[in-house]
Amino acid sequence: MLKRTVAILLSFMALGVLNAQEFKCAVSINSQKLTNTTQAYETTDKTLFDNMKQALEDFINNRRWTNLELEAHEKLDCSFNLVLTERTSQTDFKGQISIQLRRPVWNSSYSTGMFNYVESASDFPFTYNESQALDFDPNTFYSNLTSTVGYYLYIMLGMYFDSYALNGGEQFYEMARTIAQTASNTRGWNGQESQKSRYWFMENHTNSAYDGLHQAYYLYHRTGLDMMTKDQTQARMSIMGALQALQQVNKAKPNILALHQFFDVKIAELVSIFTPAPPEEKQQVYDIVKEVSPANIVKMKDFNTK
């Protein structure tokens, strides 16, 4: 059970390479943009893209990413989507990636979104050769594809275990830091390039100035959503505490990537949770969203705070 898993996690240090699985991840490869444009290389070989999908699913689901032994219902439910936009050689591609993570809510059949991110660029370059295995080591840059996938998997592991134990994901964020440092000379990884480079998710979760992020993940999920069937009022107060923790993070550094991602994922859920709340609670939620994630305030247009 997850209580046992969290206990194991707290003593987690070493990583292994045994056959085990932490993820149940569905991969999709969309090659439509290749077949709709004139390319120098054959793009209609469906087998190639089927093999790419299978190779990525095997890479994610059949590799051991931690030393934890998770039961089937404990594995991380996620999806990885790659939209191919260009093929520049037999083995070189460009595309856009999106990643989603869902977390089950205790004592219910409901799953809550934790991570739902689409990289802003559509020219993510990578190499895929059907005849070569997808190699990965956090301390060695084998390819942009495996480093990028591995990086996001560790970010998701960090967030997931943060939601069950305060600072429970610390070791996984450190693994993401190692991957980002190893890949730092490659386009898309350097923090100087863009405020949306991969560097920033790692930085947001390993910078002690933003410790409120970890507190928020725990309060929102473990003492908030997980407790909804027992005491909705107290659960809402925990979720309010999570929002206040994020508000403090925003005061320390406005507009960090992790804050945008949190509210992009949670805004509809927040409206649903607080719609039956007293007016003063609703007003407080509205004010926090307006301050921390103003781009999402339009999604609260029917959220009556009066």
Salt bridges, closest charged atoms under 4 A:
ASP50 OD2 - LYS46 NZ 2.84
GLU57 OE2 - LYS53 NZ 2.99
GLU69 OE2 - ARG64 NH1 2.92
GLU71 OE2 - ARG4 NH2 3.35
GLU71 OE1 - HIS73 ND1 3.63
GLU74 OE1 - ARG4 NH2 3.69
ASP77 OD2 - ARG102 NE 3.12
GLU119 OE2 - ARG198 NE 2.64
ASP123 OD2 - ARG187 NH2 2.50
ASP162 OD2 - HIS214 ND1 2.66
GLU174 OE1 - ARG177 NE 2.95
ASP226 OD2 - ARG103 NH2 2.75
ASP226 OD2 - ARG222 NH1 3.36
GLU269 OE1 - LYS266 NZ 3.43
GLU281 OE1 - ARG236 NE 2.92
GLU291 OE2 - LYS251 NZ 3.15
ASP302 OD2 - LYS301 NZ 3.36
